[in-house]
């Protein structure tokens, strides 16, 4: 048996007659049951509205599938059964049509107006989703009229379709149909784009969205949200999920997120975290939020004065993933006192055997742990720095403040002024 069909839109077949091989009507097509496929999601059964209720027919018993008629491969199809809904089942019309999805290629939330189906290895698969006005016209039966009208005014109705490769469904059931490429691209989107997406989807979809990301990406995304929205997002996650995310965040960013939570909730999460991570974050929380101590990160590229440039570069490769910024290496003694600073450029330009003290800058510009944001910004701008070290009251190195942390502090104020 060979099933005959071409690319076809869902709107063109829903409600069409389903007949047996003799030509007798079984019923009308109501929906399609989908399962994950090797390449694209595949139809496993068609759902038929018959005189005595809903029935299902396995896809391998469908002989003809067109926008005019859908035919079973026999007079009395052996697989024709009374439809019994099952938990977790995915119906394409019910679970995808008119639902919001994430277009991971365009980094935006869109609504599905129609679905293009097609033949792949004798399976009926979802090829793409239509998110444009043309899809709405097609469903209403006015696509041809719309095209004639568009030609009259010398305009065109654009095709706005997204390949299923770049679709991330948001509903719990239909998310099972997301392809690996979509999941991978979710983690490659900029956290600011992901934050915009989260702010534009229903609250009940937020957890599903975050679960499609790895913990590091989820943490960066949560940090990009406004404080009120952060708390809404965190309320959708259980403590274990949130702890995993916090442990993957930079300490200063994790501290900012926890500082916006009720004190008891923040402490509960800290107690569940890895002890070393929790201690770094707790120390930051003890400083005023609008101070160098509150804005700094305790993770930085540490060096000692006994090493060579070559060894410094080896250490850089070892710690690069754990350190927020590697533009500078800070030379620290055994008592955590700052002896000098060396830039990445200096490390790359000098021979490996060069001693680190021969290339480091000893007159290091720094700020105090209680310095205000204005002081930080002035120091960064005056000396053209990407990051500035922070010293405590005993002149011990406490961390660094990066220029993006200071800008992030001022950005909300700039936006408010602009809106006025």
Secondary structure as UniProt FT lines:
FT   STRAND          8..9
FT   HELIX           10..13
FT   TURN            14..15
FT   STRAND          17..19
FT   TURN            21..22
FT   STRAND          25..35
FT   STRAND          42..50
FT   TURN            51..52
FT   STRAND          53..58
FT   HELIX           59..61
FT   STRAND          62..65
FT   STRAND          70..72
FT   TURN            78..79
FT   STRAND          81..82
FT   TURN            87..88
FT   STRAND          90..91
FT   HELIX           92..95
FT   TURN            96..98
FT   STRAND          100..103
FT   TURN            104..107
FT   STRAND          108..111
FT   STRAND          114..120
FT   TURN            121..122
FT   STRAND          123..130
FT   HELIX           133..140
FT   HELIX           143..152
FT   TURN            153..154
FT   STRAND          161..163
FT   HELIX           164..166
FT   STRAND          167..169
FT   TURN            172..173
FT   HELIX           174..177
FT   HELIX           180..188
FT   HELIX           191..198
FT   TURN            199..200
FT   HELIX           203..211
FT   HELIX           215..224
FT   HELIX           227..235
FT   HELIX           239..248
FT   HELIX           251..259
FT   HELIX           263..272
FT   HELIX           275..285
FT   TURN            289..290
FT   HELIX           292..295
FT   STRAND          302..303
FT   TURN            305..306
FT   HELIX           309..319
FT   TURN            320..322
FT   STRAND          328..332
FT   TURN            334..335
FT   STRAND          337..343
FT   HELIX           344..349
FT   TURN            352..353
FT   HELIX           356..358
FT   STRAND          366..368
FT   TURN            369..370
FT   HELIX           373..382
FT   TURN            383..384
FT   STRAND          387..391
FT   TURN            393..394
FT   STRAND          396..402
FT   HELIX           403..419
//
